[in-house]
Amino acid sequence: MSRRKTEEQAAQSDGMSFEKALGRLETIVEEMEGGKLSLEDMMKRFEEGQGLVKVCSAKLNQVERRIEILVKEGSPSRRNPRRERD
């Protein structure tokens, strides 16, 4: 049951914003570093954290690709091709 719940949480986290996922990840790290969790709870948090890391990484990759496109579109040769010829 705990694995299923963690998988469901990871699936739900796909719709979450980068900031919310990162905030939850920071909370998980604090809980784990606090030393008050049982081994079972530590594993649950770890699994949830792994899902959140994937979400954050995917969102960062999307932003990076968008930035690359914007930079290419904003280069002088693409902005105003007529000026380059004059």
PyMOL Python script that loads the backbone (N, CA, C, O; Angstrom):
from pymol import cmd

cmd.read_pdbstr("""\
ATOM      1  N   MET A   1       0.813  -1.191   0.000  1.00  0.00           N
ATOM      2  CA  MET A   1       0.000   0.000   0.000  1.00  0.00           C
ATOM      3  C   MET A   1       0.861   1.261   0.000  1.00  0.00           C
ATOM      4  O   MET A   1       0.530   2.227  -0.688  1.00  0.00           O
ATOM      5  N   SER A   2       1.943   1.270   0.748  1.00  0.00           N
ATOM      6  CA  SER A   2       2.765   2.478   0.833  1.00  0.00           C
ATOM      7  C   SER A   2       3.396   2.802  -0.517  1.00  0.00           C
ATOM      8  O   SER A   2       3.511   3.972  -0.881  1.00  0.00           O
ATOM      9  N   ARG A   3       3.806   1.778  -1.260  1.00  0.00           N
ATOM     10  CA  ARG A   3       4.392   2.024  -2.577  1.00  0.00           C
ATOM     11  C   ARG A   3       3.346   2.583  -3.536  1.00  0.00           C
ATOM     12  O   ARG A   3       3.630   3.497  -4.309  1.00  0.00           O
ATOM     13  N   ARG A   4       2.136   2.029  -3.481  1.00  0.00           N
ATOM     14  CA  ARG A   4       1.062   2.513  -4.348  1.00  0.00           C
ATOM     15  C   ARG A   4       0.743   3.967  -4.029  1.00  0.00           C
ATOM     16  O   ARG A   4       0.568   4.778  -4.938  1.00  0.00           O
ATOM     17  N   LYS A   5       0.668   4.297  -2.764  1.00  0.00           N
ATOM     18  CA  LYS A   5       0.371   5.667  -2.365  1.00  0.00           C
ATOM     19  C   LYS A   5       1.476   6.609  -2.856  1.00  0.00           C
ATOM     20  O   LYS A   5       1.180   7.702  -3.340  1.00  0.00           O
ATOM     21  N   THR A   6       2.724   6.205  -2.740  1.00  0.00           N
ATOM     22  CA  THR A   6       3.838   7.024  -3.185  1.00  0.00           C
ATOM     23  C   THR A   6       3.787   7.217  -4.700  1.00  0.00           C
ATOM     24  O   THR A   6       4.038   8.316  -5.193  1.00  0.00           O
ATOM     25  N   GLU A   7       3.467   6.166  -5.433  1.00  0.00           N
ATOM     26  CA  GLU A   7       3.356   6.278  -6.883  1.00  0.00           C
ATOM     27  C   GLU A   7       2.227   7.223  -7.266  1.00  0.00           C
ATOM     28  O   GLU A   7       2.359   7.997  -8.214  1.00  0.00           O
ATOM     29  N   GLU A   8       1.117   7.163  -6.536  1.00  0.00           N
ATOM     30  CA  GLU A   8       0.004   8.065  -6.799  1.00  0.00           C
ATOM     31  C   GLU A   8       0.407   9.506  -6.511  1.00  0.00           C
ATOM     32  O   GLU A   8       0.045  10.416  -7.256  1.00  0.00           O
ATOM     33  N   GLN A   9       1.153   9.714  -5.433  1.00  0.00           N
ATOM     34  CA  GLN A   9       1.618  11.056  -5.097  1.00  0.00           C
ATOM     35  C   GLN A   9       2.541  11.584  -6.191  1.00  0.00           C
ATOM     36  O   GLN A   9       2.456  12.758  -6.553  1.00  0.00           O
ATOM     37  N   ALA A  10       3.413  10.743  -6.719  1.00  0.00           N
ATOM     38  CA  ALA A  10       4.326  11.162  -7.783  1.00  0.00           C
ATOM     39  C   ALA A  10       3.541  11.508  -9.043  1.00  0.00           C
ATOM     40  O   ALA A  10       3.859  12.478  -9.730  1.00  0.00           O
ATOM     41  N   ALA A  11       2.519  10.716  -9.343  1.00  0.00           N
ATOM     42  CA  ALA A  11       1.697  10.995 -10.525  1.00  0.00           C
ATOM     43  C   ALA A  11       0.956  12.321 -10.363  1.00  0.00           C
ATOM     44  O   ALA A  11       0.845  13.093 -11.315  1.00  0.00           O
ATOM     45  N   GLN A  12       0.455  12.583  -9.168  1.00  0.00           N
ATOM     46  CA  GLN A  12      -0.241  13.839  -8.914  1.00  0.00           C
ATOM     47  C   GLN A  12       0.713  15.017  -8.961  1.00  0.00           C
ATOM     48  O   GLN A  12       0.315  16.118  -9.343  1.00  0.00           O
ATOM     49  N   SER A  13       1.956  14.810  -8.582  1.00  0.00           N
ATOM     50  CA  SER A  13       2.919  15.899  -8.533  1.00  0.00           C
ATOM     51  C   SER A  13       3.295  16.391  -9.922  1.00  0.00           C
ATOM     52  O   SER A  13       3.859  17.478 -10.052  1.00  0.00           O
ATOM     53  N   ASP A  14       2.994  15.606 -10.981  1.00  0.00           N
ATOM     54  CA  ASP A  14       3.293  16.039 -12.342  1.00  0.00           C
ATOM     55  C   ASP A  14       2.571  17.335 -12.683  1.00  0.00           C
ATOM     56  O   ASP A  14       3.093  18.138 -13.456  1.00  0.00           O
ATOM     57  N   GLY A  15       1.405  17.556 -12.137  1.00  0.00           N
ATOM     58  CA  GLY A  15       0.653  18.767 -12.405  1.00  0.00           C
ATOM     59  C   GLY A  15       1.052  19.924 -11.502  1.00  0.00           C
ATOM     60  O   GLY A  15       0.512  21.022 -11.637  1.00  0.00           O
ATOM     61  N   MET A  16       1.962  19.705 -10.608  1.00  0.00           N
ATOM     62  CA  MET A  16       2.345  20.737  -9.653  1.00  0.00           C
ATOM     63  C   MET A  16       3.405  21.650 -10.247  1.00  0.00           C
ATOM     64  O   MET A  16       4.189  21.240 -11.103  1.00  0.00           O
ATOM     65  N   SER A  17       3.417  22.883  -9.786  1.00  0.00           N
ATOM     66  CA  SER A  17       4.401  23.848 -10.274  1.00  0.00           C
ATOM     67  C   SER A  17       5.798  23.469  -9.779  1.00  0.00           C
ATOM     68  O   SER A  17       5.954  22.716  -8.818  1.00  0.00           O
ATOM     69  N   PHE A  18       6.795  24.009 -10.454  1.00  0.00           N
ATOM     70  CA  PHE A  18       8.174  23.765 -10.048  1.00  0.00           C
ATOM     71  C   PHE A  18       8.380  24.232  -8.609  1.00  0.00           C
ATOM     72  O   PHE A  18       8.982  23.527  -7.800  1.00  0.00           O
ATOM     73  N   GLU A  19       7.882  25.410  -8.304  1.00  0.00           N
ATOM     74  CA  GLU A  19       8.078  25.991  -6.974  1.00  0.00           C
ATOM     75  C   GLU A  19       7.429  25.145  -5.884  1.00  0.00           C
ATOM     76  O   GLU A  19       7.997  24.964  -4.807  1.00  0.00           O
ATOM     77  N   LYS A  20       6.240  24.631  -6.170  1.00  0.00           N
ATOM     78  CA  LYS A  20       5.547  23.798  -5.180  1.00  0.00           C
ATOM     79  C   LYS A  20       6.271  22.464  -4.998  1.00  0.00           C
ATOM     80  O   LYS A  20       6.419  21.984  -3.874  1.00  0.00           O
ATOM     81  N   ALA A  21       6.721  21.867  -6.102  1.00  0.00           N
ATOM     82  CA  ALA A  21       7.452  20.604  -6.022  1.00  0.00           C
ATOM     83  C   ALA A  21       8.760  20.788  -5.254  1.00  0.00           C
ATOM     84  O   ALA A  21       9.125  19.955  -4.425  1.00  0.00           O
ATOM     85  N   LEU A  22       9.459  21.885  -5.537  1.00  0.00           N
ATOM     86  CA  LEU A  22      10.719  22.153  -4.841  1.00  0.00           C
ATOM     87  C   LEU A  22      10.478  22.401  -3.353  1.00  0.00           C
ATOM     88  O   LEU A  22      11.250  21.941  -2.512  1.00  0.00           O
ATOM     89  N   GLY A  23       9.423  23.118  -3.033  1.00  0.00           N
ATOM     90  CA  GLY A  23       9.088  23.373  -1.626  1.00  0.00           C
ATOM     91  C   GLY A  23       8.794  22.085  -0.879  1.00  0.00           C
ATOM     92  O   GLY A  23       9.249  21.896   0.249  1.00  0.00           O
ATOM     93  N   ARG A  24       8.028  21.193  -1.512  1.00  0.00           N
ATOM     94  CA  ARG A  24       7.729  19.904  -0.891  1.00  0.00           C
ATOM     95  C   ARG A  24       9.002  19.086  -0.722  1.00  0.00           C
ATOM     96  O   ARG A  24       9.189  18.417   0.294  1.00  0.00           O
ATOM     97  N   LEU A  25       9.870  19.143  -1.718  1.00  0.00           N
ATOM     98  CA  LEU A  25      11.140  18.426  -1.650  1.00  0.00           C
ATOM     99  C   LEU A  25      11.983  18.940  -0.485  1.00  0.00           C
ATOM    100  O   LEU A  25      12.603  18.148   0.224  1.00  0.00           O
ATOM    101  N   GLU A  26      12.011  20.239  -0.282  1.00  0.00           N
ATOM    102  CA  GLU A  26      12.751  20.823   0.845  1.00  0.00           C
ATOM    103  C   GLU A  26      12.163  20.369   2.179  1.00  0.00           C
ATOM    104  O   GLU A  26      12.900  20.098   3.127  1.00  0.00           O
ATOM    105  N   THR A  27      10.842  20.287   2.249  1.00  0.00           N
ATOM    106  CA  THR A  27      10.195  19.803   3.475  1.00  0.00           C
ATOM    107  C   THR A  27      10.575  18.356   3.753  1.00  0.00           C
ATOM    108  O   THR A  27      10.846  17.985   4.895  1.00  0.00           O
ATOM    109  N   ILE A  28      10.593  17.549   2.709  1.00  0.00           N
ATOM    110  CA  ILE A  28      10.968  16.136   2.868  1.00  0.00           C
ATOM    111  C   ILE A  28      12.394  16.022   3.385  1.00  0.00           C
ATOM    112  O   ILE A  28      12.669  15.226   4.284  1.00  0.00           O
ATOM    113  N   VAL A  29      13.296  16.808   2.827  1.00  0.00           N
ATOM    114  CA  VAL A  29      14.695  16.776   3.274  1.00  0.00           C
ATOM    115  C   VAL A  29      14.780  17.145   4.754  1.00  0.00           C
ATOM    116  O   VAL A  29      15.488  16.487   5.517  1.00  0.00           O
ATOM    117  N   GLU A  30      14.066  18.188   5.162  1.00  0.00           N
ATOM    118  CA  GLU A  30      14.069  18.592   6.574  1.00  0.00           C
ATOM    119  C   GLU A  30      13.547  17.472   7.466  1.00  0.00           C
ATOM    120  O   GLU A  30      14.121  17.192   8.518  1.00  0.00           O
ATOM    121  N   GLU A  31      12.454  16.829   7.043  1.00  0.00           N
ATOM    122  CA  GLU A  31      11.894  15.729   7.831  1.00  0.00           C
ATOM    123  C   GLU A  31      12.887  14.576   7.956  1.00  0.00           C
ATOM    124  O   GLU A  31      13.052  13.998   9.030  1.00  0.00           O
ATOM    125  N   MET A  32      13.538  14.256   6.856  1.00  0.00           N
ATOM    126  CA  MET A  32      14.482  13.142   6.878  1.00  0.00           C
ATOM    127  C   MET A  32      15.718  13.466   7.715  1.00  0.00           C
ATOM    128  O   MET A  32      16.246  12.602   8.414  1.00  0.00           O
ATOM    129  N   GLU A  33      16.172  14.711   7.638  1.00  0.00           N
ATOM    130  CA  GLU A  33      17.342  15.109   8.418  1.00  0.00           C
ATOM    131  C   GLU A  33      17.009  15.262   9.900  1.00  0.00           C
ATOM    132  O   GLU A  33      17.902  15.243  10.747  1.00  0.00           O
ATOM    133  N   GLY A  34      15.727  15.414  10.207  1.00  0.00           N
ATOM    134  CA  GLY A  34      15.306  15.590  11.595  1.00  0.00           C
ATOM    135  C   GLY A  34      15.549  14.366  12.460  1.00  0.00           C
ATOM    136  O   GLY A  34      15.659  14.485  13.680  1.00  0.00           O
ATOM    137  N   GLY A  35      15.633  13.201  11.855  1.00  0.00           N
ATOM    138  CA  GLY A  35      15.947  11.977  12.590  1.00  0.00           C
ATOM    139  C   GLY A  35      14.806  11.402  13.403  1.00  0.00           C
ATOM    140  O   GLY A  35      15.026  10.514  14.227  1.00  0.00           O
ATOM    141  N   LYS A  36      13.598  11.884  13.193  1.00  0.00           N
ATOM    142  CA  LYS A  36      12.471  11.395  13.986  1.00  0.00           C
ATOM    143  C   LYS A  36      11.577  10.424  13.224  1.00  0.00           C
ATOM    144  O   LYS A  36      10.613   9.903  13.785  1.00  0.00           O
ATOM    145  N   LEU A  37      11.883  10.177  11.959  1.00  0.00           N
ATOM    146  CA  LEU A  37      11.058   9.288  11.146  1.00  0.00           C
ATOM    147  C   LEU A  37      11.501   7.835  11.319  1.00  0.00           C
ATOM    148  O   LEU A  37      12.681   7.541  11.511  1.00  0.00           O
ATOM    149  N   SER A  38      10.531   6.953  11.245  1.00  0.00           N
ATOM    150  CA  SER A  38      10.858   5.527  11.244  1.00  0.00           C
ATOM    151  C   SER A  38      11.482   5.171   9.897  1.00  0.00           C
ATOM    152  O   SER A  38      11.415   5.953   8.948  1.00  0.00           O
ATOM    153  N   LEU A  39      12.069   4.023   9.823  1.00  0.00           N
ATOM    154  CA  LEU A  39      12.677   3.563   8.574  1.00  0.00           C
ATOM    155  C   LEU A  39      11.623   3.501   7.469  1.00  0.00           C
ATOM    156  O   LEU A  39      11.881   3.904   6.335  1.00  0.00           O
ATOM    157  N   GLU A  40      10.459   3.005   7.798  1.00  0.00           N
ATOM    158  CA  GLU A  40       9.353   2.923   6.827  1.00  0.00           C
ATOM    159  C   GLU A  40       8.981   4.307   6.307  1.00  0.00           C
ATOM    160  O   GLU A  40       8.814   4.495   5.102  1.00  0.00           O
ATOM    161  N   ASP A  41       8.850   5.274   7.210  1.00  0.00           N
ATOM    162  CA  ASP A  41       8.514   6.637   6.803  1.00  0.00           C
ATOM    163  C   ASP A  41       9.642   7.288   6.007  1.00  0.00           C
ATOM    164  O   ASP A  41       9.394   8.069   5.088  1.00  0.00           O
ATOM    165  N   MET A  42      10.878   6.964   6.365  1.00  0.00           N
ATOM    166  CA  MET A  42      12.021   7.473   5.609  1.00  0.00           C
ATOM    167  C   MET A  42      11.947   6.984   4.162  1.00  0.00           C
ATOM    168  O   MET A  42      12.191   7.755   3.235  1.00  0.00           O
ATOM    169  N   MET A  43      11.615   5.721   3.968  1.00  0.00           N
ATOM    170  CA  MET A  43      11.506   5.173   2.620  1.00  0.00           C
ATOM    171  C   MET A  43      10.363   5.826   1.850  1.00  0.00           C
ATOM    172  O   MET A  43      10.500   6.108   0.659  1.00  0.00           O
ATOM    173  N   LYS A  44       9.250   6.065   2.512  1.00  0.00           N
ATOM    174  CA  LYS A  44       8.124   6.741   1.858  1.00  0.00           C
ATOM    175  C   LYS A  44       8.539   8.135   1.391  1.00  0.00           C
ATOM    176  O   LYS A  44       8.244   8.533   0.264  1.00  0.00           O
ATOM    177  N   ARG A  45       9.219   8.866   2.255  1.00  0.00           N
ATOM    178  CA  ARG A  45       9.658  10.224   1.903  1.00  0.00           C
ATOM    179  C   ARG A  45      10.686  10.178   0.776  1.00  0.00           C
ATOM    180  O   ARG A  45      10.664  11.005  -0.135  1.00  0.00           O
ATOM    181  N   PHE A  46      11.585   9.198   0.852  1.00  0.00           N
ATOM    182  CA  PHE A  46      12.597   9.058  -0.190  1.00  0.00           C
ATOM    183  C   PHE A  46      11.943   8.812  -1.552  1.00  0.00           C
ATOM    184  O   PHE A  46      12.307   9.444  -2.544  1.00  0.00           O
ATOM    185  N   GLU A  47      10.985   7.898  -1.591  1.00  0.00           N
ATOM    186  CA  GLU A  47      10.294   7.586  -2.839  1.00  0.00           C
ATOM    187  C   GLU A  47       9.532   8.802  -3.361  1.00  0.00           C
ATOM    188  O   GLU A  47       9.562   9.089  -4.558  1.00  0.00           O
ATOM    189  N   GLU A  48       8.860   9.505  -2.476  1.00  0.00           N
ATOM    190  CA  GLU A  48       8.151  10.716  -2.877  1.00  0.00           C
ATOM    191  C   GLU A  48       9.136  11.753  -3.405  1.00  0.00           C
ATOM    192  O   GLU A  48       8.878  12.416  -4.410  1.00  0.00           O
ATOM    193  N   GLY A  49      10.255  11.881  -2.722  1.00  0.00           N
ATOM    194  CA  GLY A  49      11.284  12.823  -3.145  1.00  0.00           C
ATOM    195  C   GLY A  49      11.836  12.501  -4.518  1.00  0.00           C
ATOM    196  O   GLY A  49      12.090  13.407  -5.313  1.00  0.00           O
ATOM    197  N   GLN A  50      12.025  11.226  -4.808  1.00  0.00           N
ATOM    198  CA  GLN A  50      12.513  10.821  -6.120  1.00  0.00           C
ATOM    199  C   GLN A  50      11.542  11.269  -7.214  1.00  0.00           C
ATOM    200  O   GLN A  50      11.962  11.739  -8.271  1.00  0.00           O
ATOM    201  N   GLY A  51      10.261  11.121  -6.955  1.00  0.00           N
ATOM    202  CA  GLY A  51       9.257  11.571  -7.919  1.00  0.00           C
ATOM    203  C   GLY A  51       9.301  13.072  -8.106  1.00  0.00           C
ATOM    204  O   GLY A  51       9.173  13.570  -9.225  1.00  0.00           O
ATOM    205  N   LEU A  52       9.482  13.797  -7.008  1.00  0.00           N
ATOM    206  CA  LEU A  52       9.550  15.258  -7.085  1.00  0.00           C
ATOM    207  C   LEU A  52      10.799  15.730  -7.819  1.00  0.00           C
ATOM    208  O   LEU A  52      10.757  16.727  -8.540  1.00  0.00           O
ATOM    209  N   VAL A  53      11.902  15.025  -7.640  1.00  0.00           N
ATOM    210  CA  VAL A  53      13.134  15.361  -8.359  1.00  0.00           C
ATOM    211  C   VAL A  53      12.896  15.210  -9.860  1.00  0.00           C
ATOM    212  O   VAL A  53      13.354  16.039 -10.647  1.00  0.00           O
ATOM    213  N   LYS A  54      12.191  14.168 -10.255  1.00  0.00           N
ATOM    214  CA  LYS A  54      11.890  13.964 -11.675  1.00  0.00           C
ATOM    215  C   LYS A  54      11.020  15.103 -12.212  1.00  0.00           C
ATOM    216  O   LYS A  54      11.241  15.596 -13.318  1.00  0.00           O
ATOM    217  N   VAL A  55      10.039  15.510 -11.422  1.00  0.00           N
ATOM    218  CA  VAL A  55       9.159  16.603 -11.833  1.00  0.00           C
ATOM    219  C   VAL A  55       9.971  17.886 -12.005  1.00  0.00           C
ATOM    220  O   VAL A  55       9.849  18.570 -13.021  1.00  0.00           O
ATOM    221  N   CYS A  56      10.795  18.208 -11.015  1.00  0.00           N
ATOM    222  CA  CYS A  56      11.612  19.432 -11.079  1.00  0.00           C
ATOM    223  C   CYS A  56      12.566  19.381 -12.268  1.00  0.00           C
ATOM    224  O   CYS A  56      12.723  20.371 -12.983  1.00  0.00           O
ATOM    225  N   SER A  57      13.192  18.252 -12.476  1.00  0.00           N
ATOM    226  CA  SER A  57      14.139  18.102 -13.572  1.00  0.00           C
ATOM    227  C   SER A  57      13.440  18.276 -14.923  1.00  0.00           C
ATOM    228  O   SER A  57      13.964  18.947 -15.812  1.00  0.00           O
ATOM    229  N   ALA A  58      12.270  17.677 -15.073  1.00  0.00           N
ATOM    230  CA  ALA A  58      11.525  17.794 -16.329  1.00  0.00           C
ATOM    231  C   ALA A  58      11.124  19.245 -16.589  1.00  0.00           C
ATOM    232  O   ALA A  58      11.216  19.730 -17.716  1.00  0.00           O
ATOM    233  N   LYS A  59      10.680  19.927 -15.543  1.00  0.00           N
ATOM    234  CA  LYS A  59      10.275  21.327 -15.705  1.00  0.00           C
ATOM    235  C   LYS A  59      11.473  22.207 -16.046  1.00  0.00           C
ATOM    236  O   LYS A  59      11.355  23.107 -16.878  1.00  0.00           O
ATOM    237  N   LEU A  60      12.609  21.966 -15.428  1.00  0.00           N
ATOM    238  CA  LEU A  60      13.819  22.722 -15.753  1.00  0.00           C
ATOM    239  C   LEU A  60      14.258  22.467 -17.187  1.00  0.00           C
ATOM    240  O   LEU A  60      14.691  23.391 -17.876  1.00  0.00           O
ATOM    241  N   ASN A  61      14.153  21.231 -17.641  1.00  0.00           N
ATOM    242  CA  ASN A  61      14.509  20.904 -19.025  1.00  0.00           C
ATOM    243  C   ASN A  61      13.599  21.619 -20.009  1.00  0.00           C
ATOM    244  O   ASN A  61      14.055  22.102 -21.045  1.00  0.00           O
ATOM    245  N   GLN A  62      12.303  21.688 -19.685  1.00  0.00           N
ATOM    246  CA  GLN A  62      11.356  22.406 -20.551  1.00  0.00           C
ATOM    247  C   GLN A  62      11.736  23.877 -20.655  1.00  0.00           C
ATOM    248  O   GLN A  62      11.739  24.447 -21.746  1.00  0.00           O
ATOM    249  N   VAL A  63      12.049  24.479 -19.538  1.00  0.00           N
ATOM    250  CA  VAL A  63      12.417  25.888 -19.530  1.00  0.00           C
ATOM    251  C   VAL A  63      13.711  26.100 -20.310  1.00  0.00           C
ATOM    252  O   VAL A  63      13.829  27.062 -21.068  1.00  0.00           O
ATOM    253  N   GLU A  64      14.666  25.218 -20.130  1.00  0.00           N
ATOM    254  CA  GLU A  64      15.930  25.335 -20.847  1.00  0.00           C
ATOM    255  C   GLU A  64      15.707  25.284 -22.358  1.00  0.00           C
ATOM    256  O   GLU A  64      16.296  26.070 -23.101  1.00  0.00           O
ATOM    257  N   ARG A  65      14.857  24.359 -22.814  1.00  0.00           N
ATOM    258  CA  ARG A  65      14.564  24.273 -24.248  1.00  0.00           C
ATOM    259  C   ARG A  65      13.877  25.547 -24.745  1.00  0.00           C
ATOM    260  O   ARG A  65      14.180  26.035 -25.833  1.00  0.00           O
ATOM    261  N   ARG A  66      12.963  26.077 -23.955  1.00  0.00           N
ATOM    262  CA  ARG A  66      12.282  27.315 -24.356  1.00  0.00           C
ATOM    263  C   ARG A  66      13.263  28.479 -24.447  1.00  0.00           C
ATOM    264  O   ARG A  66      13.182  29.295 -25.365  1.00  0.00           O
ATOM    265  N   ILE A  67      14.182  28.552 -23.500  1.00  0.00           N
ATOM    266  CA  ILE A  67      15.192  29.623 -23.519  1.00  0.00           C
ATOM    267  C   ILE A  67      16.066  29.491 -24.759  1.00  0.00           C
ATOM    268  O   ILE A  67      16.356  30.488 -25.420  1.00  0.00           O
ATOM    269  N   GLU A  68      16.487  28.275 -25.079  1.00  0.00           N
ATOM    270  CA  GLU A  68      17.312  28.054 -26.274  1.00  0.00           C
ATOM    271  C   GLU A  68      16.586  28.515 -27.536  1.00  0.00           C
ATOM    272  O   GLU A  68      17.192  29.129 -28.415  1.00  0.00           O
ATOM    273  N   ILE A  69      15.297  28.222 -27.626  1.00  0.00           N
ATOM    274  CA  ILE A  69      14.506  28.644 -28.781  1.00  0.00           C
ATOM    275  C   ILE A  69      14.420  30.162 -28.831  1.00  0.00           C
ATOM    276  O   ILE A  69      14.595  30.764 -29.891  1.00  0.00           O
ATOM    277  N   LEU A  70      14.152  30.775 -27.697  1.00  0.00           N
ATOM    278  CA  LEU A  70      14.049  32.239 -27.663  1.00  0.00           C
ATOM    279  C   LEU A  70      15.369  32.906 -28.034  1.00  0.00           C
ATOM    280  O   LEU A  70      15.381  33.916 -28.736  1.00  0.00           O
ATOM    281  N   VAL A  71      16.462  32.350 -27.570  1.00  0.00           N
ATOM    282  CA  VAL A  71      17.774  32.914 -27.888  1.00  0.00           C
ATOM    283  C   VAL A  71      18.033  32.795 -29.386  1.00  0.00           C
ATOM    284  O   VAL A  71      18.519  33.740 -30.009  1.00  0.00           O
ATOM    285  N   LYS A  72      17.713  31.645 -29.965  1.00  0.00           N
ATOM    286  CA  LYS A  72      17.915  31.463 -31.408  1.00  0.00           C
ATOM    287  C   LYS A  72      17.034  32.413 -32.205  1.00  0.00           C
ATOM    288  O   LYS A  72      17.484  33.000 -33.189  1.00  0.00           O
ATOM    289  N   GLU A  73      15.781  32.568 -31.786  1.00  0.00           N
ATOM    290  CA  GLU A  73      14.863  33.470 -32.481  1.00  0.00           C
ATOM    291  C   GLU A  73      15.279  34.927 -32.327  1.00  0.00           C
ATOM    292  O   GLU A  73      14.974  35.759 -33.181  1.00  0.00           O
ATOM    293  N   GLY A  74      15.964  35.228 -31.255  1.00  0.00           N
ATOM    294  CA  GLY A  74      16.368  36.600 -30.985  1.00  0.00           C
ATOM    295  C   GLY A  74      17.721  36.969 -31.548  1.00  0.00           C
ATOM    296  O   GLY A  74      18.170  38.101 -31.369  1.00  0.00           O
ATOM    297  N   SER A  75      18.392  36.039 -32.230  1.00  0.00           N
ATOM    298  CA  SER A  75      19.708  36.359 -32.783  1.00  0.00           C
ATOM    299  C   SER A  75      19.561  37.388 -33.900  1.00  0.00           C
ATOM    300  O   SER A  75      18.536  37.390 -34.582  1.00  0.00           O
ATOM    301  N   PRO A  76      20.545  38.263 -34.115  1.00  0.00           N
ATOM    302  CA  PRO A  76      20.442  39.338 -35.110  1.00  0.00           C
ATOM    303  C   PRO A  76      20.110  38.841 -36.511  1.00  0.00           C
ATOM    304  O   PRO A  76      19.360  39.508 -37.224  1.00  0.00           O
ATOM    305  N   SER A  77      20.628  37.718 -36.923  1.00  0.00           N
ATOM    306  CA  SER A  77      20.375  37.223 -38.275  1.00  0.00           C
ATOM    307  C   SER A  77      18.923  36.801 -38.474  1.00  0.00           C
ATOM    308  O   SER A  77      18.445  36.796 -39.608  1.00  0.00           O
ATOM    309  N   ARG A  78      18.232  36.460 -37.442  1.00  0.00           N
ATOM    310  CA  ARG A  78      16.834  36.049 -37.557  1.00  0.00           C
ATOM    311  C   ARG A  78      15.868  37.182 -37.256  1.00  0.00           C
ATOM    312  O   ARG A  78      14.738  37.177 -37.745  1.00  0.00           O
ATOM    313  N   ARG A  79      16.298  38.153 -36.458  1.00  0.00           N
ATOM    314  CA  ARG A  79      15.412  39.239 -36.076  1.00  0.00           C
ATOM    315  C   ARG A  79      15.019  40.100 -37.261  1.00  0.00           C
ATOM    316  O   ARG A  79      13.839  40.391 -37.456  1.00  0.00           O
ATOM    317  N   ASN A  80      15.982  40.503 -38.041  1.00  0.00           N
ATOM    318  CA  ASN A  80      15.711  41.401 -39.160  1.00  0.00           C
ATOM    319  C   ASN A  80      16.616  41.028 -40.326  1.00  0.00           C
ATOM    320  O   ASN A  80      17.678  41.625 -40.507  1.00  0.00           O
ATOM    321  N   PRO A  81      16.200  40.038 -41.122  1.00  0.00           N
ATOM    322  CA  PRO A  81      17.057  39.546 -42.205  1.00  0.00           C
ATOM    323  C   PRO A  81      17.353  40.617 -43.250  1.00  0.00           C
ATOM    324  O   PRO A  81      18.409  40.556 -43.880  1.00  0.00           O
ATOM    325  N   ARG A  82      16.478  41.586 -43.463  1.00  0.00           N
ATOM    326  CA  ARG A  82      16.717  42.618 -44.478  1.00  0.00           C
ATOM    327  C   ARG A  82      17.916  43.480 -44.122  1.00  0.00           C
ATOM    328  O   ARG A  82      18.679  43.859 -45.009  1.00  0.00           O
ATOM    329  N   ARG A  83      18.098  43.792 -42.873  1.00  0.00           N
ATOM    330  CA  ARG A  83      19.221  44.624 -42.462  1.00  0.00           C
ATOM    331  C   ARG A  83      20.561  43.940 -42.723  1.00  0.00           C
ATOM    332  O   ARG A  83      21.555  44.593 -43.041  1.00  0.00           O
ATOM    333  N   GLU A  84      20.571  42.632 -42.584  1.00  0.00           N
ATOM    334  CA  GLU A  84      21.799  41.882 -42.823  1.00  0.00           C
ATOM    335  C   GLU A  84      22.222  41.985 -44.291  1.00  0.00           C
ATOM    336  O   GLU A  84      23.415  41.961 -44.595  1.00  0.00           O
ATOM    337  N   ARG A  85      21.259  42.099 -45.190  1.00  0.00           N
ATOM    338  CA  ARG A  85      21.550  42.163 -46.614  1.00  0.00           C
ATOM    339  C   ARG A  85      21.962  43.554 -47.058  1.00  0.00           C
ATOM    340  O   ARG A  85      22.722  43.681 -48.018  1.00  0.00           O
ATOM    341  N   ASP A  86      21.496  44.592 -46.402  1.00  0.00           N
ATOM    342  CA  ASP A  86      21.768  45.987 -46.800  1.00  0.00           C
ATOM    343  C   ASP A  86      23.164  46.400 -46.606  1.00  0.00           C
ATOM    344  O   ASP A  86      23.517  47.541 -46.901  1.00  0.00           O
TER     345      ASP A  86
END
""", "prot")
cmd.dss("prot")
cmd.show_as("cartoon", "prot")
cmd.util.cbc("prot")
cmd.orient("prot")
